[in-house]
Amino acid sequence: MMLAPSHRLYYCASKFAAVGFAESVGLELLATGKDGIKTTIVCPYFINTGMFDGCQTKWPRLLPILNPDYVAKKIIHAVLTDKVFLLLPKSLYFIAALKNILQWKVTSLLGSYLGLSIEVDCHTNLSMHRKLH
């Protein structure tokens, strides 16, 4: 029996593809010696823009729902300083590092504990997100 993919699966897959594409563009520019063109990959947690209305964060001090003005300022600073990656909040750097060194099952358990699992407790407005893209 095959299960129908959820909207979350498509959302996560599209974000994963966007990061991979941006990494590939950056590497291609580097390999071809193109100068003056930089890329910045931005990976934020939930931003209080309306798309994730109703979302709760299990650990608000570790993973707060972000203010749009704060995120915009961080993105501008990252672009102006040629930062390749920007993860928001900063705690995501630690979580990403753990993801790269831990086994998949341990990472999945950690994600569930932190409230990062696929079953996020919120009512996302994906129809609004589709209209924006």
DSSP file with accessible surface (Angstrom, degrees, kcal/mol):
  #  RESIDUE AA STRUCTURE BP1 BP2  ACC     N-H-->O    O-->H-N    N-H-->O    O-->H-N    TCO  KAPPA ALPHA  PHI   PSI    X-CA   Y-CA   Z-CA
    1    1 A M              0   0  219      0, 0.0     2,-0.5     0, 0.0     0, 0.0   0.000 360.0 360.0 360.0 132.6    0.0    0.0    0.0
    2    2 A M        -     0   0  176      0, 0.0     2,-0.3     0, 0.0     0, 0.0  -0.869 360.0-138.8-104.8 131.6    1.4    3.4   -1.0
    3    3 A L        -     0   0  137     -2,-0.5     3,-0.0     1,-0.1     0, 0.0  -0.662  21.9-114.6 -88.3 143.3    0.7    6.4    1.2
    4    4 A A        -     0   0   93     -2,-0.3    -1,-0.1     1,-0.1     2,-0.0  -0.577  37.7-110.5 -73.6 133.5   -0.1    9.8   -0.4
    5    5 A P        -     0   0   62      0, 0.0     2,-0.1     0, 0.0    -1,-0.1  -0.345  31.8-126.0 -64.0 146.1    2.6   12.4    0.3
    6    6 A S     >  -     0   0   43      1,-0.1     4,-1.5    -3,-0.0     3,-0.3  -0.441  21.3-109.5 -86.6 167.3    1.6   15.2    2.7
    7    7 A H  H  > S+     0   0  113      1,-0.2     4,-2.5     2,-0.2     5,-0.2   0.852 120.0  60.2 -62.5 -33.4    1.9   18.9    1.9
    8    8 A R  H  > S+     0   0   88      1,-0.2     4,-3.0     2,-0.2     5,-0.3   0.881 100.2  54.9 -62.3 -37.6    4.8   19.0    4.5
    9    9 A L  H  > S+     0   0   95     -3,-0.3     4,-2.6     1,-0.2    -1,-0.2   0.948 110.7  44.3 -61.3 -46.5    6.7   16.5    2.4
   10   10 A Y  H  X S+     0   0  131     -4,-1.5     4,-2.3     2,-0.2    -2,-0.2   0.906 113.9  50.9 -64.8 -40.7    6.5   18.7   -0.7
   11   11 A Y  H  X S+     0   0   61     -4,-2.5     4,-1.9     2,-0.2    -2,-0.2   0.959 113.9  43.3 -62.0 -49.8    7.3   21.8    1.4
   12   12 A C  H  X S+     0   0   72     -4,-3.0     4,-2.5     1,-0.2    -2,-0.2   0.907 113.3  51.9 -64.8 -40.8   10.4   20.2    2.9
   13   13 A A  H  X S+     0   0   55     -4,-2.6     4,-2.5    -5,-0.3    -1,-0.2   0.902 108.6  50.7 -63.7 -39.4   11.5   18.7   -0.4
   14   14 A S  H  X S+     0   0   56     -4,-2.3     4,-2.1    -5,-0.2    -1,-0.2   0.898 111.6  47.7 -67.5 -36.0   11.3   22.0   -2.1
   15   15 A K  H  X S+     0   0   73     -4,-1.9     4,-2.1     2,-0.2    -2,-0.2   0.906 111.4  50.6 -69.3 -40.7   13.4   23.7    0.6
   16   16 A F  H  X S+     0   0  161     -4,-2.5     4,-2.3     1,-0.2    -2,-0.2   0.921 111.8  48.3 -61.1 -42.8   16.0   20.9    0.4
   17   17 A A  H  X S+     0   0   61     -4,-2.5     4,-2.8     1,-0.2    -2,-0.2   0.891 108.3  54.1 -65.9 -38.9   16.1   21.3   -3.3
   18   18 A A  H  X S+     0   0   56     -4,-2.1     4,-2.5     2,-0.2    -1,-0.2   0.914 109.9  47.1 -63.1 -41.3   16.5   25.1   -3.0
   19   19 A V  H  X S+     0   0   40     -4,-2.1     4,-2.6     2,-0.2     5,-0.2   0.943 113.2  48.5 -66.1 -45.2   19.5   24.6   -0.7
   20   20 A G  H  X S+     0   0   27     -4,-2.3     4,-2.3     2,-0.2    -2,-0.2   0.907 112.1  49.2 -60.8 -41.7   21.1   22.0   -3.0
   21   21 A F  H  X S+     0   0  149     -4,-2.8     4,-2.6     2,-0.2    -1,-0.2   0.940 111.5  48.7 -63.6 -45.2   20.6   24.3   -6.0
   22   22 A A  H  X S+     0   0   24     -4,-2.5     4,-2.4     1,-0.2    -2,-0.2   0.904 111.3  50.1 -63.7 -39.9   22.1   27.3   -4.3
   23   23 A E  H  X S+     0   0   86     -4,-2.6     4,-2.6     1,-0.2    -1,-0.2   0.925 111.2  49.5 -62.5 -42.9   25.1   25.2   -3.2
   24   24 A S  H  X S+     0   0   72     -4,-2.3     4,-2.6    -5,-0.2    -2,-0.2   0.904 110.1  49.9 -63.6 -41.7   25.6   24.0   -6.7
   25   25 A V  H  X S+     0   0   48     -4,-2.6     4,-2.6     2,-0.2     5,-0.2   0.941 111.7  49.0 -62.2 -45.7   25.4   27.5   -8.1
   26   26 A G  H  X S+     0   0   21     -4,-2.4     4,-2.1     1,-0.2    -2,-0.2   0.919 113.4  46.1 -60.6 -43.7   28.0   28.7   -5.6
   27   27 A L  H  X S+     0   0  116     -4,-2.6     4,-2.8     2,-0.2    -1,-0.2   0.887 111.5  52.1 -66.6 -38.7   30.3   25.8   -6.4
   28   28 A E  H  X S+     0   0  124     -4,-2.6     4,-2.1     2,-0.2     6,-0.3   0.922 109.6  49.1 -63.4 -43.6   29.9   26.3  -10.1
   29   29 A L  H  <>S+     0   0   30     -4,-2.6     5,-1.8     1,-0.2     4,-0.5   0.916 113.5  47.2 -61.9 -41.3   30.8   30.0   -9.8
   30   30 A L  H ><5S+     0   0  137     -4,-2.1     3,-1.0    -5,-0.2    -2,-0.2   0.931 112.0  49.6 -65.3 -44.6   33.8   29.1   -7.8
   31   31 A A  H 3<5S+     0   0   86     -4,-2.8    -1,-0.2     1,-0.3    -2,-0.2   0.827 112.1  47.4 -65.6 -33.8   34.9   26.4  -10.2
   32   32 A T  T 3<5S-     0   0   70     -4,-2.1    -1,-0.3    -5,-0.2    -2,-0.2   0.482 111.2-119.8 -88.5  -2.1   34.6   28.6  -13.2
   33   33 A G  T < 5 +     0   0   60     -3,-1.0     2,-0.2    -4,-0.5    -3,-0.2   0.666  51.5 165.1  74.7  17.1   36.5   31.5  -11.6
   34   34 A K      < -     0   0  128     -5,-1.8     2,-0.4    -6,-0.3    -1,-0.2  -0.492  19.3-160.0 -67.8 131.3   33.6   33.9  -11.8
   35   35 A D        +     0   0  141     -2,-0.2     3,-0.1     1,-0.1    -1,-0.0  -0.871  62.3  31.1-115.8 147.2   34.3   36.8   -9.5
   36   36 A G  S    S+     0   0   63     -2,-0.4     2,-0.6     1,-0.2    -1,-0.1   0.371  90.2 101.0  93.5  -6.8   31.9   39.3   -8.1
   37   37 A I        +     0   0   99     -3,-0.2     2,-0.3   -11,-0.1    -1,-0.2  -0.960  48.6 174.6-113.7 120.6   28.9   37.0   -7.9
   38   38 A K        -     0   0  118     -2,-0.6     2,-0.4    -3,-0.1    45,-0.1  -0.843  17.9-148.2-121.3 158.1   28.2   35.5   -4.4
   39   39 A T        -     0   0   39     -2,-0.3     2,-0.4    43,-0.1    -2,-0.0  -0.960   4.7-165.2-125.1 147.1   25.4   33.4   -3.0
   40   40 A T        -     0   0   36     -2,-0.4     2,-0.6     2,-0.0    45,-0.2  -0.991  10.2-152.5-130.7 122.1   23.9   33.4    0.5
   41   41 A I  E     -a   85   0A   9     43,-3.3    45,-2.7    -2,-0.4     2,-0.5  -0.863  12.1-161.0 -97.4 121.5   21.8   30.4    1.6
   42   42 A V  E     +a   86   0A  47     -2,-0.6    45,-0.2    43,-0.2    43,-0.0  -0.913  13.5 177.0-109.5 124.3   19.3   31.5    4.2
   43   43 A C  E     +a   87   0A  37     43,-3.2    45,-2.0    -2,-0.5     2,-0.2  -0.833  13.4 176.5-127.1  91.4   17.6   28.8    6.4
   44   44 A P  E     -a   88   0A  54      0, 0.0     3,-0.1     0, 0.0     2,-0.0  -0.594  27.3-128.9 -93.9 158.7   15.4   30.3    9.0
   45   45 A Y  S    S-     0   0   25     43,-1.7    20,-0.1     1,-0.2    18,-0.0  -0.052  71.8 -34.2 -77.6-165.7   13.1   28.6   11.6
   46   46 A F        -     0   0   26     17,-0.1    20,-3.1     1,-0.1     2,-0.4  -0.296  63.1-155.1 -59.9 135.3    9.5   29.8   11.7
   47   47 A I  B     -b   66   0B  33     18,-0.2     2,-2.5    -3,-0.1     5,-0.5  -0.943  23.8-118.7-112.2 136.9    9.1   33.5   10.9
   48   48 A N  S    S+     0   0  102     18,-3.2    -2,-0.0    -2,-0.4    17,-0.0  -0.417  73.6 121.3 -75.4  73.9    6.0   35.3   12.2
   49   49 A T  S    S-     0   0   84     -2,-2.5    -1,-0.2    18,-0.1    18,-0.0   0.406  87.2 -99.1-114.7  -3.9    4.7   36.3    8.7
   50   50 A G  S >  S+     0   0   16     -3,-0.3     3,-1.3    78,-0.0    75,-0.1   0.020 104.5  96.2 106.3 -27.2    1.2   34.6    8.8
   51   51 A M  T 3  S+     0   0   11      1,-0.3    74,-3.1    -4,-0.2    78,-0.1   0.875  93.6  36.1 -64.5 -35.9    2.2   31.5    6.9
   52   52 A F  T >  S+     0   0   30     -5,-0.5     3,-2.2    72,-0.2    -1,-0.3  -0.078  82.0 158.3-109.0  33.0    2.8   29.6   10.1
   53   53 A D  T <   +     0   0   97     -3,-1.3    70,-0.8     1,-0.3     3,-0.1  -0.324  68.5  27.6 -55.2 136.4    0.0   31.1   12.2
   54   54 A G  T 3  S+     0   0   48      1,-0.3    -1,-0.3    68,-0.2     2,-0.2   0.315  87.8 137.7  92.2  -9.3   -0.9   28.7   15.0
   55   55 A a    <   -     0   0   11     -3,-2.2     2,-0.4    67,-0.2    -1,-0.3  -0.474  36.5-159.1 -72.3 143.0    2.6   27.2   15.1
   56   56 A Q        -     0   0  130     65,-1.1     2,-0.5    -2,-0.2    65,-0.2  -0.910   8.9-141.0-117.5 147.3    4.0   26.6   18.6
   57   57 A T        -     0   0   25     -2,-0.4    58,-0.1     1,-0.1     8,-0.1  -0.941   3.4-151.8-110.0 130.8    7.6   26.1   19.4
   58   58 A K  S    S+     0   0  112     -2,-0.5    -1,-0.1    56,-0.3    57,-0.1   0.829  94.7  29.6 -68.7 -33.4    8.4   23.5   22.1
   59   59 A W    >>  +     0   0   93     55,-0.4     4,-3.6     4,-0.2     3,-0.8  -0.724  69.6 178.8-128.2  79.4   11.6   25.3   23.2
   60   60 A P  T 34 S+     0   0   79      0, 0.0    -1,-0.1     0, 0.0    -2,-0.1   0.781  81.7  52.3 -60.8 -25.7   11.1   29.1   22.6
   61   61 A R  T 34 S+     0   0  242      2,-0.2    -2,-0.0     1,-0.1     0, 0.0   0.854 119.9  34.6 -76.7 -32.3   14.5   30.1   24.1
   62   62 A L  T <4 S+     0   0   67     -3,-0.8    29,-0.3     1,-0.2    -1,-0.1   0.868 137.5  18.7 -85.5 -41.2   16.2   27.6   21.8
   63   63 A L  S  < S-     0   0    0     -4,-3.6    -4,-0.2    28,-0.1    -1,-0.2  -0.635  80.8-179.9-133.3  74.1   14.0   27.9   18.8
   64   64 A P        -     0   0   43      0, 0.0     2,-0.5     0, 0.0   -19,-0.1  -0.363  39.0-105.0 -74.3 154.3   11.9   31.1   18.9
   65   65 A I        -     0   0   67     -8,-0.1   -18,-0.2   -20,-0.1     2,-0.2  -0.701  52.2-121.5 -75.0 126.8    9.4   32.1   16.3
   66   66 A L  B     -b   47   0B   8    -20,-3.1   -18,-3.2    -2,-0.5    -1,-0.1  -0.460   6.9-123.0 -86.5 147.3   11.4   34.9   14.5
   67   67 A N     >  -     0   0   87    -20,-0.2     4,-2.3    -2,-0.2     5,-0.2  -0.671  20.6-134.4 -81.3 130.9   10.5   38.5   14.0
   68   68 A P  H  > S+     0   0   50      0, 0.0     4,-2.7     0, 0.0     5,-0.2   0.864 104.4  52.3 -57.4 -38.8   10.4   39.4   10.2
   69   69 A D  H  > S+     0   0  111      2,-0.2     4,-2.3     1,-0.2     5,-0.2   0.913 109.6  49.5 -64.8 -41.0   12.4   42.7   10.8
   70   70 A Y  H  > S+     0   0   92      2,-0.2     4,-2.3     1,-0.2    -1,-0.2   0.932 112.2  47.9 -60.6 -46.7   15.1   40.8   12.7
   71   71 A V  H  X S+     0   0    7     -4,-2.3     4,-2.6     1,-0.2    -2,-0.2   0.930 110.2  51.9 -62.7 -44.3   15.4   38.2    9.9
   72   72 A A  H  X S+     0   0   45     -4,-2.7     4,-2.5     1,-0.2    -1,-0.2   0.923 110.4  48.4 -59.7 -43.9   15.5   40.9    7.2
   73   73 A K  H  X S+     0   0  153     -4,-2.3     4,-2.4     1,-0.2    -1,-0.2   0.912 111.8  49.4 -63.5 -41.3   18.4   42.7    9.0
   74   74 A K  H  X S+     0   0   65     -4,-2.3     4,-2.4     2,-0.2    -1,-0.2   0.894 111.1  49.7 -65.2 -39.4   20.3   39.4    9.5
   75   75 A I  H  X S+     0   0   55     -4,-2.6     4,-2.6     2,-0.2     5,-0.2   0.939 110.8  48.9 -65.4 -46.7   19.9   38.5    5.8
   76   76 A I  H  X S+     0   0  103     -4,-2.5     4,-2.7     1,-0.2     5,-0.2   0.937 112.9  48.0 -59.3 -45.1   21.1   41.9    4.6
   77   77 A H  H  X S+     0   0  115     -4,-2.4     4,-1.6     1,-0.2    -1,-0.2   0.921 111.2  50.8 -62.0 -43.0   24.1   41.7    6.9
   78   78 A A  H  <>S+     0   0    1     -4,-2.4     5,-2.9     2,-0.2    -2,-0.2   0.914 112.6  46.1 -62.1 -42.2   24.9   38.1    5.7
   79   79 A V  H ><5S+     0   0   74     -4,-2.6     3,-1.5     1,-0.2    -2,-0.2   0.941 112.4  50.0 -66.1 -45.2   24.7   39.2    2.1
   80   80 A L  H 3<5S+     0   0  135     -4,-2.7    -1,-0.2     1,-0.3    -2,-0.2   0.762 113.7  46.0 -66.8 -24.0   26.9   42.3    2.7
   81   81 A T  T 3<5S-     0   0   72     -4,-1.6    -1,-0.3    -5,-0.2    -2,-0.2   0.219 112.8-117.0-103.4  15.2   29.5   40.3    4.5
   82   82 A D  T < 5 +     0   0   92     -3,-1.5     2,-0.3     1,-0.2    -3,-0.2   0.831  48.9 174.0  55.6  37.3   29.6   37.5    1.8
   83   83 A K      < -     0   0   83     -5,-2.9    -1,-0.2    -6,-0.2     3,-0.1  -0.587  24.2-155.8 -74.5 133.1   28.3   34.8    4.3
   84   84 A V  S    S+     0   0   85     -2,-0.3   -43,-3.3     1,-0.2     2,-0.4   0.910  76.6  26.6 -77.2 -43.3   27.6   31.6    2.5
   85   85 A F  E     -a   41   0A  74    -45,-0.2     2,-0.4     2,-0.0    -1,-0.2  -0.952  58.6-173.1-122.7 142.7   25.1   30.2    5.0
   86   86 A L  E     -a   42   0A   7    -45,-2.7   -43,-3.2    -2,-0.4     2,-0.5  -0.954   8.0-176.1-132.9 111.9   22.8   32.0    7.4
   87   87 A L  E     -a   43   0A  23     -2,-0.4     6,-0.2   -45,-0.2     5,-0.1  -0.932  23.4-125.4-106.8 132.8   20.9   29.8    9.8
   88   88 A L  E    S+a   44   0A   3    -45,-2.0   -43,-1.7    -2,-0.5     2,-0.2  -0.997  85.7  27.1-131.6 132.9   18.4   31.4   12.1
   89   89 A P  S >  S-     0   0   13      0, 0.0     3,-2.2     0, 0.0     4,-0.3   0.618  89.2-122.1 -72.9 176.1   18.2   31.3   15.1
   90   90 A K  T >> S+     0   0  147      1,-0.3     3,-1.9     2,-0.2     4,-0.7   0.773 106.4  74.0 -59.6 -26.3   21.9   30.7   15.9
   91   91 A S  H 3> S+     0   0   26    -29,-0.3     4,-2.0     1,-0.3     3,-0.4   0.769  81.8  71.9 -60.5 -21.8   21.0   27.5   17.7
   92   92 A L  H <> S+     0   0   28     -3,-2.2     4,-2.8     1,-0.2    -1,-0.3   0.781  87.1  63.2 -66.3 -24.7   20.4   25.9   14.3
   93   93 A Y  H <> S+     0   0   80     -3,-1.9     4,-2.0    -4,-0.3    -1,-0.2   0.931 106.7  43.6 -62.5 -44.0   24.2   25.9   13.7
   94   94 A F  H  X S+     0   0  136     -4,-0.7     4,-2.4    -3,-0.4    -2,-0.2   0.930 114.7  48.9 -66.4 -44.0   24.6   23.5   16.6
   95   95 A I  H  X S+     0   0   25     -4,-2.0     4,-2.3     1,-0.2    -2,-0.2   0.916 111.3  50.2 -63.4 -41.3   21.6   21.4   15.5
   96   96 A A  H  X S+     0   0   34     -4,-2.8     4,-1.6     2,-0.2    -1,-0.2   0.896 109.3  51.6 -64.3 -39.7   22.9   21.2   12.0
   97   97 A A  H  X S+     0   0   50     -4,-2.0     4,-0.9     1,-0.2    -2,-0.2   0.927 110.2  48.7 -63.3 -43.8   26.4   20.2   13.2
   98   98 A L  H >X S+     0   0   36     -4,-2.4     4,-2.6     1,-0.2     3,-0.8   0.900 107.1  56.6 -61.7 -39.7   24.8   17.4   15.3
   99   99 A K  H 3< S+     0   0  120     -4,-2.3    -1,-0.2     1,-0.3    -2,-0.2   0.866 106.3  50.8 -59.7 -35.1   22.8   16.3   12.3
  100  100 A N  H 3< S+     0   0  127     -4,-1.6    -1,-0.3    -3,-0.2    -2,-0.2   0.695 119.0  34.2 -78.8 -18.1   26.0   15.9   10.3
  101  101 A I  H << S+     0   0  133     -4,-0.9    -2,-0.2    -3,-0.8     2,-0.2   0.654 103.9  77.3-110.7 -18.9   27.7   13.7   13.0
  102  102 A L  S  < S-     0   0   63     -4,-2.6     2,-0.0    -5,-0.2     0, 0.0  -0.550  87.5 -98.2 -91.1 157.4   24.9   11.7   14.5
  103  103 A Q     >  -     0   0  150     -2,-0.2     4,-2.6     1,-0.1     5,-0.2  -0.349  38.8-108.2 -66.9 156.0   23.2    8.6   13.0
  104  104 A W  H  > S+     0   0  199      1,-0.2     4,-2.5     2,-0.2     5,-0.2   0.882 117.8  49.9 -56.1 -44.6   19.9    9.3   11.2
  105  105 A K  H  > S+     0   0  155      2,-0.2     4,-2.2     1,-0.2    -1,-0.2   0.900 111.7  48.2 -65.2 -39.0   17.8    7.6   13.9
  106  106 A V  H  > S+     0   0   65      2,-0.2     4,-2.7    -3,-0.2    -2,-0.2   0.918 111.7  50.4 -66.6 -41.1   19.5    9.6   16.6
  107  107 A T  H  X S+     0   0   32     -4,-2.6     4,-2.8     2,-0.2    -2,-0.2   0.912 109.6  51.3 -61.5 -41.5   19.0   12.8   14.7
  108  108 A S  H  X S+     0   0   53     -4,-2.5     4,-2.3    -5,-0.2    -2,-0.2   0.918 110.8  47.7 -62.9 -42.7   15.3   11.9   14.2
  109  109 A L  H  X S+     0   0  124     -4,-2.2     4,-2.5     2,-0.2    -2,-0.2   0.914 112.3  49.5 -64.5 -42.1   14.9   11.4   17.9
  110  110 A L  H  X S+     0   0   48     -4,-2.7     4,-2.5     2,-0.2     6,-0.2   0.924 110.2  51.2 -62.3 -43.5   16.6   14.7   18.7
  111  111 A G  H  X>S+     0   0   15     -4,-2.8     5,-3.7     1,-0.2     4,-0.7   0.909 110.4  48.8 -60.7 -41.1   14.4   16.5   16.2
  112  112 A S  H ><5S+     0   0   56     -4,-2.3     3,-0.7     4,-0.2    -1,-0.2   0.927 111.1  50.1 -64.4 -43.0   11.3   15.0   17.8
  113  113 A Y  H 3<5S+     0   0  135     -4,-2.5    -2,-0.2     1,-0.2    -1,-0.2   0.901 113.1  45.9 -62.4 -40.3   12.5   16.0   21.2
  114  114 A L  H 3<5S-     0   0   14     -4,-2.5   -55,-0.4    -5,-0.2   -56,-0.3   0.567 118.8-110.1 -79.9  -9.0   13.2   19.6   20.1
  115  115 A G  T <<5S+     0   0   20     -4,-0.7    -3,-0.2    -3,-0.7     6,-0.1   0.733  86.4 118.8  87.0  22.0    9.9   19.8   18.3
  116  116 A L      < +     0   0   58     -5,-3.7    -4,-0.2    -6,-0.2     4,-0.1   0.316  39.8 122.8-101.1   7.2   11.4   19.8   14.8
  117  117 A S  S    S-     0   0   37     -6,-0.7     3,-0.2    -5,-0.2    -8,-0.0  -0.123  79.9-102.8 -67.6 168.4    9.7   16.6   13.7
  118  118 A I  S    S+     0   0  114      1,-0.3     2,-1.9     2,-0.0    -1,-0.1   0.842 114.4  71.7 -60.7 -31.4    7.6   16.4   10.6
  119  119 A E  S    S+     0   0  133      2,-0.1    -1,-0.3  -111,-0.0    -2,-0.2  -0.316  72.4 173.8 -84.7  57.4    4.5   16.4   12.8
  120  120 A V        -     0   0   36     -2,-1.9     2,-1.6    -3,-0.2    -4,-0.1  -0.452  37.2-120.1 -66.6 137.5    4.9   20.1   13.8
  121  121 A D  S    S+     0   0  116    -65,-0.2   -65,-1.1    -6,-0.1     2,-0.3  -0.608  72.9  93.4 -85.1  84.0    1.9   21.3   15.8
  122  122 A a  S    S-     0   0   25     -2,-1.6     2,-0.7   -67,-0.2   -68,-0.2  -0.982  72.5-119.0-160.8 168.4    0.6   24.1   13.7
  123  123 A H        -     0   0  152    -70,-0.8   -68,-0.1    -2,-0.3     2,-0.1  -0.845  38.4-159.5-114.4  88.9   -1.9   25.0   11.0
  124  124 A T        -     0   0   48     -2,-0.7     2,-1.1   -72,-0.1   -72,-0.2  -0.402  18.0-135.6 -73.5 149.1    0.2   26.2    8.1
  125  125 A N     >  +     0   0   63    -74,-3.1     4,-1.6     1,-0.2     3,-0.4  -0.645  38.3 161.2-100.2  71.9   -1.3   28.4    5.4
  126  126 A L  H  >  +     0   0   23     -2,-1.1     4,-2.6     1,-0.2     5,-0.2   0.795  68.9  63.2 -68.2 -25.6    0.4   26.5    2.5
  127  127 A S  H  > S+     0   0   62      2,-0.2     4,-1.5     1,-0.2    -1,-0.2   0.912 104.8  47.5 -65.3 -36.8   -2.1   28.0    0.0
  128  128 A M  H  > S+     0   0   56     -3,-0.4     4,-1.4     2,-0.2    -2,-0.2   0.924 110.5  52.8 -67.1 -39.3   -0.8   31.4    0.9
  129  129 A H  H  X S+     0   0   23     -4,-1.6     4,-0.9     1,-0.2     3,-0.4   0.923 106.3  52.6 -62.6 -41.9    2.8   30.1    0.5
  130  130 A R  H >< S+     0   0  130     -4,-2.6     3,-0.6     1,-0.2    -1,-0.2   0.876 106.5  53.6 -62.1 -35.5    2.0   28.7   -3.0
  131  131 A K  H 3< S+     0   0  176     -4,-1.5    -1,-0.2     1,-0.2    -2,-0.2   0.836 105.7  54.3 -69.1 -28.1    0.7   32.1   -4.1
  132  132 A L  H 3<        0   0  120     -4,-1.4    -1,-0.2    -3,-0.4    -2,-0.2   0.688 360.0 360.0 -78.3 -19.2    3.9   33.8   -3.0
  133  133 A H    <<        0   0  157     -4,-0.9    -1,-0.0    -3,-0.6    -4,-0.0  -0.752 360.0 360.0-112.9 360.0    6.1   31.4   -5.1
